[in-house]
Amino acid sequence: MSGRRSSRIYMTRGDETGPFTYEAEGLDVDIPLLLKALHCLSPGLPSAHGPCGVGIRLYASSAVCNGSVIVSQAEHDGAEWIHASIARETFMPTYADLVILKQGAFGPGRYAYQVFPPASHHVNIHERALHLWGRADGKPALPEFGKDGTI
């Protein structure tokens, strides 16, 4: 198959048509602050995602879409939880990408966690996506493992 070109069509920044949103009802995330945190990842404009969330495409310097961020909120076991994910088209997001996502979606004052469930509960919709979860009220969901100076 040498010499064949891919028939894949790539979305570019110019293809974004909206509608765009800077508020999502029921989402306890400051969307302008999220965009500011994502600035170095070249975010597009935010659009509604599901009943209580926002989706943002990420662009390469060529203006071709190379990833996305989704932030949503829902009630689980009596508490409101925020879910944030970052996905890339051709590579796994980096630890630095995850730190940027945490800062933008949860801010400096809320806890966020990666979850590694038992194999029987594992879900993988996108093989190059990483996820964070945290309570919307910012309360920790785990003990303070570092309170004695070590983990």
C-alpha positions as CSV (number, residue, x, y, z in Angstrom):
1,M,0.0,0.0,0.0
2,S,3.0,2.2,-0.4
3,G,2.2,5.6,-1.9
4,R,-1.5,5.5,-1.0
5,R,-2.8,8.6,0.8
6,S,-5.1,8.4,3.7
7,S,-8.7,9.3,2.9
8,R,-9.1,10.7,6.4
9,I,-10.4,14.3,6.6
10,Y,-9.0,16.4,9.3
11,M,-11.0,19.1,11.1
12,T,-9.3,22.5,11.3
13,R,-9.9,25.5,13.5
14,G,-11.7,27.1,10.6
15,D,-14.3,24.3,10.6
16,E,-15.6,25.3,14.1
17,T,-19.1,26.7,13.6
18,G,-20.7,26.8,17.0
19,P,-22.8,27.4,18.9
20,F,-20.2,28.2,21.5
21,T,-20.8,28.5,25.2
22,Y,-18.9,30.0,28.1
23,E,-21.4,28.7,30.7
24,A,-22.9,25.3,31.2
25,E,-25.9,25.0,33.5
26,G,-25.0,22.7,36.4
27,L,-21.3,22.6,35.7
28,D,-19.3,24.0,38.6
29,V,-16.3,24.9,36.4
30,D,-15.1,28.4,35.3
31,I,-15.0,27.9,31.5
32,P,-13.0,31.1,30.8
33,L,-10.4,29.9,33.4
34,L,-10.4,26.5,31.8
35,L,-9.6,28.0,28.4
36,K,-6.9,30.2,30.0
37,A,-5.3,27.0,31.5
38,L,-5.5,25.2,28.2
39,H,-3.9,28.1,26.3
40,C,-0.6,26.4,25.6
41,L,-2.5,23.4,24.1
42,S,-4.2,25.7,21.5
43,P,-7.9,25.2,22.5
44,G,-10.7,26.0,20.2
45,L,-14.0,27.5,21.3
46,P,-16.1,25.6,23.9
47,S,-19.3,24.0,22.9
48,A,-22.0,22.2,24.9
49,H,-21.4,18.6,25.7
50,G,-24.2,16.5,27.0
51,P,-26.7,17.8,29.6
52,C,-24.1,19.4,31.9
53,G,-20.8,19.8,30.2
54,V,-18.5,21.4,27.7
55,G,-16.2,20.1,24.9
56,I,-13.2,21.9,23.6
57,R,-11.1,20.8,20.6
58,L,-7.3,21.2,20.7
59,Y,-5.3,22.2,17.7
60,A,-1.8,21.7,16.4
61,S,0.2,24.7,15.1
62,S,-1.0,23.8,11.7
63,A,-4.6,24.5,12.9
64,V,-5.5,20.8,12.5
65,C,-7.5,19.3,15.3
66,N,-5.2,17.0,17.3
67,G,-7.3,16.3,20.5
68,S,-10.1,17.3,22.7
69,V,-11.0,18.1,26.3
70,I,-14.4,17.3,27.8
71,V,-15.6,18.5,31.2
72,S,-18.9,17.4,32.7
73,Q,-20.7,17.1,36.0
74,A,-23.1,14.6,37.5
75,E,-24.4,13.2,40.8
76,H,-22.9,9.9,42.0
77,D,-23.7,8.4,45.4
78,G,-25.2,11.6,46.8
79,A,-22.4,14.0,45.7
80,E,-21.8,16.1,42.6
81,W,-18.7,14.9,40.8
82,I,-16.7,16.6,38.0
83,H,-15.2,14.5,35.2
84,A,-12.5,15.9,33.0
85,S,-10.8,14.1,30.1
86,I,-8.1,14.9,27.6
87,A,-7.7,12.9,24.4
88,R,-5.2,13.1,21.6
89,E,-5.5,11.9,18.0
90,T,-2.1,10.2,17.6
91,F,-0.5,10.0,21.1
92,M,-1.3,9.6,24.7
93,P,-1.6,12.9,26.6
94,T,1.4,13.7,28.7
95,Y,1.6,14.2,32.5
96,A,2.0,17.9,31.8
97,D,-1.3,17.8,29.8
98,L,-3.0,16.2,32.7
99,V,-1.7,18.9,35.1
100,I,-3.0,21.6,32.8
101,L,-6.4,19.9,32.7
102,K,-6.5,19.6,36.5
103,Q,-5.7,23.3,37.0
104,G,-8.3,24.4,34.4
105,A,-11.1,22.1,35.4
106,F,-10.6,21.8,39.2
107,G,-8.4,24.8,40.0
108,P,-5.8,24.9,42.8
109,G,-8.3,24.3,45.6
110,R,-10.0,21.0,44.6
111,Y,-8.8,17.5,44.6
112,A,-8.8,15.5,41.4
113,Y,-8.1,11.8,40.9
114,Q,-7.2,9.3,38.2
115,V,-9.1,6.0,38.7
116,F,-7.8,2.6,38.1
117,P,-10.8,0.2,38.7
118,P,-10.7,-3.5,38.7
119,A,-10.5,-5.0,35.2
120,S,-14.2,-6.0,35.4
121,H,-15.2,-2.3,35.7
122,H,-12.7,-0.9,33.2
123,V,-14.1,1.2,30.4
124,N,-12.0,2.3,27.4
125,I,-13.9,4.3,24.8
126,H,-10.8,6.1,23.4
127,E,-7.3,4.5,23.6
128,R,-5.5,7.8,23.9
129,A,-7.5,9.5,26.6
130,L,-6.8,10.2,30.2
131,H,-9.5,11.1,32.8
132,L,-9.7,13.0,36.1
133,W,-12.6,12.8,38.7
134,G,-13.2,15.1,41.7
135,R,-15.9,16.2,43.9
136,A,-17.5,19.5,42.9
137,D,-17.4,20.7,46.5
138,G,-13.7,20.1,46.6
139,K,-13.8,17.7,49.5
140,P,-11.2,14.9,49.4
141,A,-12.5,11.5,48.6
142,L,-9.4,9.7,49.9
143,P,-7.4,10.0,53.2
144,E,-4.7,12.6,53.4
145,F,-1.8,10.2,52.7
146,G,0.8,12.9,52.8
147,K,-0.2,14.5,56.1
148,D,2.8,13.0,57.9
149,G,5.2,14.3,55.2
150,T,5.4,11.1,53.1
151,I,3.2,9.1,50.9
